[in-house]
């Protein structure tokens, strides 16, 4: 399981994505679950990171799921019409 940090804004997005991408490459499981529960401070960059990670999983032939998505981030995903791209684990 991969875990998001407590803060994920534009300033942290690139570094976070790079670290998570390495995690996808090293994960032996066929499904990558991302734990979003630790997120406390975030902006729409968190969604961008999750979508980019979803693409990395697809390239690696792995399924992608998210658990613990904060309600505010789930609402933002719904507003953008992308909630279906972030399936719950």
ZAMARGU-4260 file (C-alpha; in steps of 0.2 Angstrom, whole numbers, plus 5000, padded with zeros to 4 digits):
<rodrens>
0) 5000/5000/5000 | 5006/5017/4996 | 5002/5032/5008 | 4999/5050/5004 | 5007/5063/5015
5) 4998/5074/5027 | 5001/5089/5016 | 4999/5089/4997 | 4998/5105/4988 | 5006/5111/4972
10) 5023/5114/4981 | 5024/5095/4986 | 5015/5087/4971 | 5030/5083/4960 | 5041/5076/4974
15) 5026/5066/4980 | 5022/5059/4963 | 5040/5054/4960 | 5041/5044/4977 | 5024/5036/4973
20) 5029/5031/4956 | 5044/5022/4963 | 5032/5013/4975 | 5022/5007/4960 | 5037/5001/4951
25) 5043/4991/4967 | 5026/4985/4972 | 5023/4966/4968 | 5004/4966/4970 | 4993/4967/4955
30) 4983/4981/4963 | 4990/4997/4970 | 4980/5004/4985 | 4984/5022/4989 | 4979/5027/5007
35) 4973/5045/5007 | 4968/5046/5025 | 4983/5055/5031 | 4979/5070/5020 | 4975/5085/5031
40) 4980/5100/5020 | 4978/5099/5001 | 4973/5107/4986 | 4968/5101/4968 | 4986/5096/4966
45) 4981/5080/4976 | 4969/5075/4963 | 4982/5078/4949 | 4994/5067/4959 | 4981/5053/4961
50) 4977/5054/4942 | 4995/5053/4937 | 4998/5039/4949 | 4982/5030/4941 | 4991/5032/4924
55) 5007/5025/4931 | 4998/5010/4937 | 4989/5007/4920 | 5006/5008/4912 | 5013/4995/4924
60) 4998/4984/4921 | 4991/4986/4939 | 4974/4990/4945 | 4972/5007/4955 | 4961/5010/4970
65) 4961/5024/4984 | 4955/5021/5002 | 4952/5035/5015 | 4949/5049/5003 | 4944/5064/5013
70) 4927/5070/5010 | 4932/5087/5004 | 4944/5079/4991 | 4930/5067/4986 | 4918/5083/4984
75) 4932/5091/4973 | 4933/5076/4962 | 4914/5075/4960 | 4915/5094/4955 | 4928/5090/4942
80) 4918/5075/4936 | 4932/5063/4939 | 4926/5053/4955 | 4924/5037/4944 | 4943/5038/4940
85) 4947/5036/4959 | 4939/5019/4964 | 4937/5015/4982 | 4948/5001/4989
</rodrens>
